[in-house]
Amino acid sequence: MEPQAAVGRKEIRSALERFLALNGKMQIQTVYAIQYGDLTVLRGAIELDYRDEAGTPQKMVTESIEVATRGSDGIWRFKIDHPFGALSKIAEIKS
């Protein structure tokens, strides 16, 4: 199943609320960030530890790719966030 893109505040909020509802612990490590002017490409390593409905410990591990731009106010904003973007296609299919 292909992941569906969340576009706009409402869809993005809905997608992120599902992760927050897991009430887990997430660790995110930026593997690298390549900046060119007001554009940055990032790669991250993400681990999410949580318990499923039966109380069994679960772990979600993925590698992401993001694109961010810096606004005129100096704040960086993500424009693209692909939570499985740095995984090989084989690893993504097995997930």
C-alpha positions as a Markdown table, in Angstrom:
| # | Residue | x | y | z |
|---|---|---|---|---|
| 1 | Met | 0.0 | 0.0 | 0.0 |
| 2 | Glu | 1.4 | 3.4 | -1.0 |
| 3 | Pro | 1.5 | 6.0 | 1.7 |
| 4 | Gln | -0.9 | 8.9 | 1.0 |
| 5 | Ala | 0.2 | 12.5 | 1.0 |
| 6 | Ala | -1.3 | 14.8 | 3.6 |
| 7 | Val | -1.7 | 18.2 | 2.1 |
| 8 | Gly | -2.8 | 21.3 | 4.1 |
| 9 | Arg | -3.0 | 21.9 | 7.8 |
| 10 | Lys | -6.1 | 19.8 | 8.4 |
| 11 | Glu | -4.7 | 16.6 | 6.7 |
| 12 | Ile | -1.3 | 17.1 | 8.2 |
| 13 | Arg | -2.8 | 17.5 | 11.7 |
| 14 | Ser | -4.9 | 14.4 | 11.2 |
| 15 | Ala | -1.9 | 12.3 | 10.1 |
| 16 | Leu | 0.3 | 13.5 | 13.1 |
| 17 | Glu | -2.5 | 13.1 | 15.6 |
| 18 | Arg | -2.5 | 9.3 | 14.9 |
| 19 | Phe | 1.1 | 9.2 | 16.0 |
| 20 | Leu | 0.5 | 11.3 | 19.1 |
| 21 | Ala | -2.4 | 8.9 | 20.0 |
| 22 | Leu | 0.1 | 6.1 | 20.3 |
| 23 | Asn | 1.5 | 7.9 | 23.4 |
| 24 | Gly | 4.9 | 6.6 | 22.6 |
| 25 | Lys | 8.5 | 7.9 | 22.8 |
| 26 | Met | 10.0 | 9.2 | 19.5 |
| 27 | Gln | 13.6 | 9.8 | 18.8 |
| 28 | Ile | 14.7 | 11.7 | 15.7 |
| 29 | Gln | 18.3 | 12.1 | 14.6 |
| 30 | Thr | 19.2 | 14.3 | 11.7 |
| 31 | Val | 21.7 | 12.3 | 9.7 |
| 32 | Tyr | 22.6 | 15.2 | 7.4 |
| 33 | Ala | 21.3 | 18.6 | 6.2 |
| 34 | Ile | 22.4 | 20.1 | 3.0 |
| 35 | Gln | 21.7 | 23.8 | 2.7 |
| 36 | Tyr | 21.8 | 25.9 | -0.4 |
| 37 | Gly | 20.6 | 29.5 | 0.3 |
| 38 | Asp | 17.1 | 29.3 | 1.7 |
| 39 | Leu | 16.6 | 25.6 | 0.8 |
| 40 | Thr | 17.6 | 22.6 | 2.8 |
| 41 | Val | 17.4 | 18.9 | 2.2 |
| 42 | Leu | 17.5 | 16.7 | 5.3 |
| 43 | Arg | 17.7 | 13.0 | 6.1 |
| 44 | Gly | 16.6 | 11.7 | 9.4 |
| 45 | Ala | 16.6 | 8.4 | 11.4 |
| 46 | Ile | 13.4 | 7.9 | 13.4 |
| 47 | Glu | 12.4 | 5.4 | 16.1 |
| 48 | Leu | 9.0 | 5.3 | 17.8 |
| 49 | Asp | 8.5 | 3.0 | 20.8 |
| 50 | Tyr | 4.9 | 2.5 | 21.9 |
| 51 | Arg | 2.5 | -0.1 | 23.1 |
| 52 | Asp | -0.3 | -1.5 | 21.0 |
| 53 | Glu | -3.9 | -1.9 | 22.2 |
| 54 | Ala | -3.0 | -5.2 | 23.9 |
| 55 | Gly | -0.1 | -3.5 | 25.8 |
| 56 | Thr | 2.6 | -5.3 | 23.7 |
| 57 | Pro | 5.7 | -3.1 | 23.1 |
| 58 | Gln | 6.1 | -2.1 | 19.5 |
| 59 | Lys | 8.9 | -0.2 | 17.6 |
| 60 | Met | 8.6 | 1.6 | 14.4 |
| 61 | Val | 11.9 | 2.4 | 12.7 |
| 62 | Thr | 12.2 | 4.5 | 9.5 |
| 63 | Glu | 14.5 | 6.8 | 7.6 |
| 64 | Ser | 13.1 | 10.1 | 6.3 |
| 65 | Ile | 13.9 | 12.8 | 3.8 |
| 66 | Glu | 12.6 | 16.3 | 4.2 |
| 67 | Val | 12.8 | 19.6 | 2.3 |
| 68 | Ala | 12.6 | 22.9 | 4.1 |
| 69 | Thr | 12.7 | 26.5 | 3.1 |
| 70 | Arg | 13.6 | 29.6 | 5.1 |
| 71 | Gly | 11.0 | 32.3 | 5.1 |
| 72 | Ser | 11.7 | 36.0 | 5.1 |
| 73 | Asp | 11.2 | 35.9 | 8.9 |
| 74 | Gly | 14.2 | 33.5 | 9.2 |
| 75 | Ile | 12.0 | 30.6 | 10.2 |
| 76 | Trp | 12.6 | 27.2 | 8.5 |
| 77 | Arg | 9.4 | 25.4 | 7.4 |
| 78 | Phe | 9.1 | 21.9 | 6.0 |
| 79 | Lys | 7.7 | 21.8 | 2.5 |
| 80 | Ile | 8.1 | 18.0 | 2.0 |
| 81 | Asp | 8.3 | 15.4 | 4.7 |
| 82 | His | 8.6 | 11.8 | 3.4 |
| 83 | Pro | 8.8 | 9.6 | 6.5 |
| 84 | Phe | 10.0 | 6.6 | 4.4 |
| 85 | Gly | 11.9 | 8.5 | 1.8 |
| 86 | Ala | 15.4 | 7.2 | 2.7 |
| 87 | Leu | 14.4 | 3.5 | 2.9 |
| 88 | Ser | 15.2 | 1.2 | 0.1 |
| 89 | Lys | 12.2 | 0.2 | -1.9 |
| 90 | Ile | 12.6 | -3.4 | -0.6 |
| 91 | Ala | 12.5 | -2.2 | 3.0 |
| 92 | Glu | 9.5 | 0.0 | 2.4 |
| 93 | Ile | 7.5 | -2.9 | 0.9 |
| 94 | Lys | 8.3 | -5.2 | 3.8 |
| 95 | Ser | 7.1 | -2.5 | 6.4 |
